[in-house]
């Protein structure tokens, strides 16, 4: 196999032989195709196979092995071959030294909290965030382990500064935020974290590595739910944390090996496949979402539209600064009651009523005013909102589907 870049082989008994292209020699889209892949030595297949094994052959002298080594192929709970390949690809895409891949996005987020927060630590977090993060930081970790959490509007730098305590160990932000699409200024928040000696972790799931690079903006760790855009096909779950080798190795040893959130080799293989088309998909998602957001913004029955690509978005300028495009998630509300919102969703024919984002098909979910996080939502969200993950369909077909749903509800 010939390439115009260096190939680095890791030669060690029990470790995987892999190559890593020099990042200064190839572009992002080429990394998506080639990093972590190699011709299979046994069959000559040009794509690495799924290695569905729980255990790996030990060296002749296993007496000195570290049985919990996450960088050695011994037992799949520690690490698997397919996991290793995927970790290399994601680290290259985010510009990190290393990556840990886990069973889900929540496992990845939990691994950060478990590893870097101790009893009586304090964490600052975006107040409207993924529901599992909200529950972990607002309920479970404080009640079980005495960890203190302050939830703030992380788009407001002053709120972050006011929340700082002597025991603040971590600032965790979502940008774009779920479901508000709020944009937090990663570069400015990273300066605050460094001043107080805290880590900054960024959940960049809504952006993907193609649209945003938190590590380049000063973050210490970037988290992804691989289930979403990175996989892109709605058929595999996974999560990842990327950063410098020291931090990631700590997560691997503490939270992956000893908590047990290992990804299955099959899911790792599926996500590796999905990454190949990430740049192409993100362009389509972003282009379509902007057209659809513009349509919604001027519809007379739409109460509000939150999409970072719109000039009306409160953090549009920050989004332009730290993102290359604006991704595929739109939140909006109707000038209507709960019953009409539900009727609108159920009148859609192409767009599917289902949770998650980043699938090839468009997905929409209605959250009513009884959401437990409602008191943290921006005012326009509090009567209920629709989170719309724009898929890969032709945007005109999606717009026509929205139009007929408006007509069905008497909202045209």
C-alpha positions in Angstrom: 0.0 0.0 0.0 1.7 3.3 -1.1 1.1 6.7 0.4 2.8 10.0 0.3 3.1 10.3 4.0 4.9 8.5 6.8 3.6 5.2 8.2 4.3 4.6 11.9 4.1 1.0 13.0 3.6 0.2 16.7 5.7 -3.0 17.2 4.9 -4.7 20.5 3.7 -8.1 21.5 0.0 -8.0 21.9 -0.4 -4.5 20.5 -2.0 -3.6 17.2 0.1 -2.7 14.2 -1.4 0.5 12.8 -0.4 3.5 10.8 -1.0 7.1 11.5 -0.5 9.6 8.5 1.4 12.7 9.3 -1.3 15.3 9.9 0.6 18.0 8.1 0.6 16.0 4.9 -3.1 15.2 4.4 -6.4 17.0 4.7 -9.4 16.3 6.9 -11.4 14.4 4.4 -8.4 12.2 3.6 -8.0 11.5 7.3 -11.6 10.4 7.5 -10.9 7.7 4.9 -7.4 6.5 5.8 -6.4 7.0 9.4 -6.7 3.8 11.4 -7.1 1.6 8.3 -4.6 -0.9 6.9 -4.7 -3.9 4.5 -5.6 -7.0 6.4 -2.5 -9.1 6.6 -4.4 -12.4 6.5 -6.9 -11.9 3.7 -5.6 -8.9 1.8 -8.9 -7.1 2.4 -8.4 -3.3 2.0 -10.7 -2.6 5.0 -9.9 -3.9 8.4 -12.3 -6.6 9.5 -14.5 -6.8 12.6 -12.6 -8.6 15.3 -15.4 -10.1 17.5 -13.2 -11.5 20.2 -13.4 -11.1 24.0 -9.8 -12.2 24.5 -6.4 -12.0 22.8 -3.4 -14.4 22.8 -1.1 -13.6 25.6 2.7 -13.4 25.1 4.8 -16.4 26.1 5.7 -14.7 29.4 2.6 -13.1 30.8 4.0 -12.9 34.4 4.7 -9.1 34.1 1.6 -8.1 32.3 -0.6 -5.3 33.6 -4.0 -7.0 33.3 -5.8 -3.7 33.2 -3.6 -2.0 30.6 -6.0 -0.1 28.3 -3.4 0.1 25.5 -2.7 -3.7 25.3 -4.9 -6.2 23.5 -5.7 -8.6 26.3 -9.4 -8.4 27.1 -12.0 -6.5 25.2 -13.3 -4.7 28.3 -9.8 -3.1 28.4 -9.7 -2.3 24.7 -10.4 -4.1 21.4 -8.7 -3.9 18.0 -11.6 -2.1 16.3 -11.8 0.4 19.2 -8.1 1.1 18.7 -8.5 1.9 15.0 -11.4 4.2 15.7 -9.6 6.0 18.5 -6.7 6.8 16.1 -9.1 8.2 13.5 -11.0 10.4 15.9 -7.8 11.7 17.6 -6.5 12.7 14.1 -9.7 14.5 13.2 -9.8 16.5 16.4 -6.1 17.2 16.5 -5.7 15.4 19.9 -2.8 13.3 21.1 -5.1 10.4 22.1 -8.7 9.3 22.3 -10.8 6.9 24.3 -13.9 5.4 22.8 -16.7 4.1 25.0 -20.1 2.5 24.7 -22.2 5.7 24.4 -22.1 9.4 24.6 -23.3 9.3 28.2 -20.5 6.9 29.0 -18.0 9.3 27.6 -19.5 12.2 29.5 -19.6 10.2 32.7 -16.0 9.1 32.2 -14.9 12.8 32.3 -16.9 13.5 35.5 -15.8 10.2 37.2 -12.1 10.7 36.4 -11.6 14.4 37.2 -14.2 15.2 39.9 -13.5 14.1 43.5 -15.5 14.5 46.7 -16.1 18.2 47.3 -15.0 19.2 43.8 -16.9 21.9 42.1 -18.0 21.9 38.4 -19.5 24.6 36.3 -21.7 23.4 33.5 -24.1 24.7 30.8 -27.5 25.0 32.5 -29.4 23.6 29.5 -27.6 20.5 28.5 -28.2 16.9 27.5 -30.7 15.4 30.0 -28.3 12.8 31.4 -25.7 15.5 32.1 -28.3 17.6 33.8 -29.3 14.7 36.0 -25.7 13.7 36.8 -24.6 17.1 37.8 -27.9 18.4 39.3 -28.8 15.3 41.2 -26.7 12.1 41.3 -23.2 13.3 41.8 -24.1 15.9 44.4 -26.3 13.5 46.4 -24.1 10.5 46.2 -20.6 12.0 46.3 -20.8 15.5 47.6 -19.7 17.0 44.2 -20.9 20.6 43.9 -22.3 21.8 40.6 -23.3 25.3 39.4 -25.4 25.4 36.2 -25.0 28.6 34.3 -25.8 30.1 30.9 -22.4 29.4 29.5 -23.0 31.8 26.6 -22.7 34.5 29.3 -19.0 34.8 30.3 -19.9 36.9 33.3 -22.1 34.1 34.7 -19.2 31.7 34.4 -16.8 34.1 36.2 -19.4 34.6 39.0 -19.8 30.9 39.5 -16.0 30.2 40.1 -15.1 28.8 43.6 -11.8 27.8 45.1 -12.6 24.2 44.5 -13.7 24.5 40.9 -12.0 21.7 39.0 -13.9 21.5 35.8 -15.9 23.7 33.4 -18.1 21.7 31.1 -19.9 23.3 28.2 -22.1 22.2 25.3 -21.7 24.2 22.1 -23.9 24.2 20.2 -26.2 23.5 23.2 -28.9 20.9 23.2 -31.6 21.8 22.5 -31.2 25.6 22.6 -28.4 25.7 20.0 -26.7 28.3 22.3 -23.1 29.0 21.3 -20.5 29.3 24.1 -17.2 31.0 23.3 -14.7 28.2 23.7 -11.6 30.4 23.4 -12.7 32.9 26.1 -13.9 30.2 28.5 -10.6 28.3 28.0 -8.8 31.4 29.3 -10.9 31.5 32.4 -10.3 27.8 33.0 -6.6 28.2 32.7 -6.5 31.2 35.0 -8.1 29.1 37.8 -6.3 25.8 37.0 -9.5 24.0 36.0 -10.0 21.7 33.0 -12.4 22.7 30.2 -14.3 20.0 28.5 -16.5 20.7 25.5 -19.4 18.5 24.3 -19.1 19.2 20.5 -21.6 16.5 19.4 -23.8 19.0 17.5 -20.9 20.3 15.5 -18.8 17.2 14.9 -15.0 17.5 14.2 -15.7 18.7 10.7 -17.3 22.0 11.9 -15.5 22.8 15.1 -12.2 22.1 16.8 -12.4 22.8 20.6 -8.8 21.7 21.3 -7.5 24.3 18.9 -9.5 26.9 20.8 -8.0 26.0 24.1 -10.2 23.2 25.5 -8.5 20.3 27.3 -11.1 17.7 26.4 -13.6 17.3 23.6 -16.5 14.9 24.0 -18.7 13.4 21.2 -21.7 11.2 21.2 -20.6 9.0 18.3 -24.1 7.8 18.0 -25.0 11.1 16.3 -23.2 12.8 13.4 -20.0 10.9 13.5 -21.7 7.5 12.9 -24.4 9.2 10.9 -26.5 6.2 10.1 -28.6 5.7 13.2 -27.5 2.2 13.7 -24.7 2.2 16.3 -24.0 3.8 19.7 -20.7 5.1 21.0 -19.0 8.0 22.7 -15.5 9.5 22.6 -13.3 11.8 24.6 -10.2 13.3 22.9 -7.4 15.3 24.4 -3.7 15.1 25.4 -2.3 11.6 26.2 -2.0 12.1 29.9 -5.6 13.1 30.4 -7.0 10.4 28.1 -4.8 7.7 29.6 -6.2 8.6 33.0 -9.8 8.2 31.7 -8.9 4.9 30.1 -7.4 3.4 33.2 -10.0 4.7 35.7 -13.3 5.0 33.8 -13.1 2.6 30.9 -11.3 -0.4 32.4 -12.7 -0.2 35.9 -16.3 1.1 35.2 -16.8 -1.1 32.2 -18.3 1.1 29.5 -16.5 -0.6 26.7 -17.8 -0.3 23.1 -18.5 -3.4 21.2 -16.2 -4.2 18.3 -19.1 -4.3 15.9 -20.3 -0.8 16.9 -16.7 0.5 16.7 -16.5 -0.9 13.2 -19.8 0.6 12.1 -18.8 4.0 13.4 -15.4 3.7 11.7 -17.4 3.2 8.5 -19.6 6.1 9.2 -16.8 8.5 9.7 -15.7 8.1 6.1 -18.6 10.2 4.8 -18.7 12.7 7.7 -17.5 15.8 5.7 -20.0 15.1 2.9 -22.8 14.6 5.3 -22.1 17.6 7.4 -22.1 19.9 4.4 -25.5 18.6 3.3 -26.9 18.8 6.8 -25.7 22.4 7.2 -26.7 23.6 3.8 -30.2 22.1 4.1 -30.7 23.3 7.7 -29.9 26.9 6.8 -32.5 26.9 4.0 -35.1 25.3 6.3 -34.3 27.7 9.2 -34.8 30.6 6.8 -38.1 29.2 5.7 -39.3 28.7 9.3 -38.1 32.2 10.4 -40.5 33.9 8.0 -43.5 31.6 8.5 -46.3 33.5 10.2 -47.2 30.6 12.5 -43.7 30.1 13.9 -43.1 31.7 17.2 -39.2 31.5 17.2 -36.4 29.8 15.4 -33.0 29.0 17.0 -30.3 28.2 14.5 -26.7 29.5 14.7 -26.6 30.1 11.0 -29.3 32.8 11.2 -28.2 36.4 11.8 -31.0 36.6 14.3 -29.4 34.0 16.5 -28.0 35.7 19.7 -24.6 34.1 19.3 -24.4 34.1 15.5 -21.1 36.0 15.4 -19.4 33.7 17.9 -20.7 30.7 15.8 -19.1 32.3 12.7 -15.8 32.6 14.6 -15.5 29.1 15.9 -17.5 27.0 13.4 -17.0 26.5 9.7 -20.7 25.7 9.1 -23.7 25.6 11.4 -24.7 21.9 11.5 -28.1 20.4 11.1 -30.1 21.0 14.3 -32.9 23.7 14.4 -35.1 24.4 17.4 -38.3 26.2 16.9 -41.8 26.8 18.4 -45.2 27.4 17.0 -47.8 30.0 17.9 -49.9 27.1 19.2 -50.8 25.0 22.2 -49.4 21.6 23.2 -52.1 19.7 21.3 -51.4 21.6 18.0 -47.7 21.0 18.4 -48.3 17.3 18.7 -50.7 17.4 15.7 -48.1 19.2 13.6 -45.5 16.6 14.4 -47.8 13.7 13.6 -48.9 15.3 10.3 -45.3 15.1 9.0 -44.8 12.5 6.3 -41.1 12.6 5.5 -39.8 13.9 8.9 -40.0 11.3 11.6 -41.0 11.8 15.2 -38.1 10.3 17.1 -35.3 11.2 19.4 -31.6 11.6 18.5 -29.9 13.7 15.8 -27.4 13.3 13.0 -29.2 10.4 11.2 -29.6 10.3 7.4 -33.3 10.8 7.9 -34.8 13.9 9.4 -36.0 13.6 13.0 -38.2 15.8 15.1 -39.1 15.7 18.8 -41.6 17.9 20.7 -40.7 18.8 24.3 -43.6 20.4 26.2 -43.5 22.9 29.0 -43.3 20.2 31.7 -39.6 19.4 31.0 -37.7 19.3 34.3 -35.1 21.7 32.8 -37.8 24.2 31.8 -36.8 26.9 34.3 -33.4 27.1 32.7 -34.6 27.4 29.1 -34.6 30.8 27.3 -38.0 32.5 27.6 -39.2 31.6 24.1 -38.6 27.8 24.8 -40.7 27.6 28.0 -44.1 27.0 26.4 -42.6 24.0 24.5 -40.4 23.6 21.5 -39.5 21.4 18.6 -36.0 20.1 18.1 -35.5 19.3 14.4 -32.5 17.3 13.2 -32.4 17.9 9.5 -31.4 14.8 7.5 -29.9 14.2 4.1 -33.1 14.5 2.1 -33.6 17.2 -0.5 -34.3 20.4 1.5 -37.2 21.3 -0.9 -38.9 18.0 0.0 -38.5 18.7 3.7 -39.9 22.3 3.3 -42.9 20.9 1.4 -43.4 18.4 4.1 -43.4 21.2 6.7 -45.8 23.2 4.6 -48.4 20.4 4.4 -48.1 19.8 8.1 -48.8 23.6 8.7 -51.8 23.3 6.4 -53.0 20.2 8.2 -53.0 22.1 11.5 -54.6 25.3 10.1 -51.4 27.2 10.6 -50.6 28.2 7.0 
